[in-house]
C-alpha cells in the first residue's frame, strides 16, 4: 500500500495538483488582504480567520474538490491507463484507495495552507496599515480544529465527487455534479434542510446552533467514510465508462 501511495504522490507531483493546492488558499488570502486594507479600524483576529474559513468551506472547498477529483481521475482517464493498472499484480482496491487518500491529503494540506496564508495576509496588511493591527489573541489551535471539522464534514462530498470522477472517463459528469452542488448550496444557504446537503455540511461547522454542527459532522464524516469505502469497493468490481 505504501508503494502504491508513493506512486500516486509522484503522479500528482507531475500534474497540476500542486498549482491547484496553492491557488485556492492564495485567492482567499488575497481577498482577506485587500478587504482588510479597506477597513478603517482594527478587528479581532477571529473575524479574519473565521471569515477566511467561511469562504473556504462555503465556496472554495467544494470547487477545489470538484477540480481535484477530476484531475486525479484524468491522470488515468487521459492516457487510458486503467486497463494497465488493473492488470498489475496489485489488489485493485489499493489503487483506488490510494487515490482517495491522496485527495483527502491534498485537501487537508490546502486547509492548513488556508490558515497560514490568512495569517500572513493579515500580518502584512497590519504592517502596511498599523492602525488595523488585529485585536485579541490569534488562537491557531482553535482555528486548526475548526478547519479539521470542516474537512471531516466534507468527506461525504469528497466521496461523491471522487466516485463520479473515477467512474466516468468524461470529466463532464463530475464537473456538472460539483458545479450543481455548489450552486444549490449557495442559493439555499438559509435553508434548515441544508444541514443534510453534502455541499453545505462543511459550512455548517460555523453554525451557532450546536445541533447543526453535530448533525453535519456526523453525516459528513461518518456517512462520508462509509460512502468512500463503498465507492472503492464498487470501483474495484466495475469497469470505467
MOQUILIN-V267713 format. One record per run of one state. SS is the DSSP state (~ for helix, > for strand, _ for the rest). FROM is the first residue (numbers start at 1). LEN is the number of residues. If there is no record, write none. Layout:
ss | from | len
SS | FROM | LEN
SS | FROM | LEN
This chain:
ss | from | len
_ | 1 | 1
~ | 2 | 12
_ | 14 | 3
~ | 17 | 21
_ | 38 | 6
> | 44 | 1
~ | 45 | 33
_ | 78 | 4
~ | 82 | 6
_ | 88 | 4
~ | 92 | 37
_ | 129 | 1
~ | 130 | 3
_ | 133 | 2
> | 135 | 1
_ | 136 | 4
~ | 140 | 14
_ | 154 | 1
~ | 155 | 13
_ | 168 | 4
~ | 172 | 16
_ | 188 | 4
~ | 192 | 5
_ | 197 | 1
~ | 198 | 4
_ | 202 | 1
~ | 203 | 4
_ | 207 | 3
~ | 210 | 28
_ | 238 | 4
